[in-house]
Amino acid sequence: MRKDKTLKLELIHKWTCPYSAQVRDFIEENGLKNRIDFLEVDETEGASDRLSQLTGKTQVPCLLIDGEPKLESRDIIQWLDQNLVGAQGTARA
């Protein structure tokens, strides 16, 4: 996986899902909103179908990292922390 700033990141989420809220809160608290496109399954046309095609599930939240899905809020937050928060201002080889 590339570790540069050109990663395409999309969060498929639901406003009413507490796990989605945990991920959105982490993103907000760490100033990452401008790095991630948000797709709400009930508001974004095709988001639910895309989620099902990629994961075989309708589980949210789902972070798409260059089109590769990552499920589970804990795992998403950990990935964001390690790859974006920890990498801010740090050159990666």
N, C-alpha and C positions, 0 to 999 in steps of 0.2 A: 504494500500500500504506500502511495506517495505521502510524504510528510511535508508538503509545501502548502503555500497559501492558495493554490488553485483548486483545492478540493471542492467539489460541489456537494453542499450539505442541505438536506431537506428534512424537516421534521413533520411527519404525518401524525396528527394528534386529534384529540377531541377536547373541546372546552370543558365538558362536564366530567372528564376522567381525572381522578386525583393523581394518578401516575403521570399523566401528561402534564398536569400542573406542576409536579415536582421538577420535571425536566425544563419546562418553560421558566420556572422560578430560578433554576440554576443558570440558565442562559441569560436571563435578565440581570441577575446579581453579578455575573461575570462579564457583562458588556459584550455578549456574543451575538446579539440580535441581528447585527448587520452582516454576519457571516452565514446565516442560516435562513432558508426560505421555509415559511410555515404553510402547511397544507392541512386545513381542518376538514376531516372526512365528511362532515355534513354540509360544508359550505363550498368546498373546492370540487368542481366537477371532475369526475374520474379518479379522485384520490382513493376512494374505497376500493374500486376495481384494481387500481395499480397496486395497492397494499396486498390485496388477495393474490394477485398474480406473482408478486415478488416473494411473498412469505407463505402462501397457502393458508393464511389466517386473516382475521380482521382485527388482530390485537394492536392496540396503540398504548404508548407511543412507539413509533418506529423512526429511527434516524437512518436516512439513506446517505451513505458516504460514497460519493461517485457511483450511485445506483445500487450499491450493496447494502442490504438492510441489516440493521442492528436493533434487536428487540430488547425489552426489559429496561425499565427506567434506571435502575441501579447501574446496569452495564453501559447505558447511553451516557449517564452522568460521568462515569469513570472514564469513558473514552474522551468525552469533551474536556475533562479536567487534564488528562494526560497529553492530549494532542493539540488543544487550543489554549487552554488557560496556562498550562505549564510551558507552552511553546511561545507565548506572546513575548516579543522582544528578544527571543533567543534564536540564533541562527541554527538551522538543522542541517546536518550533512546528508 
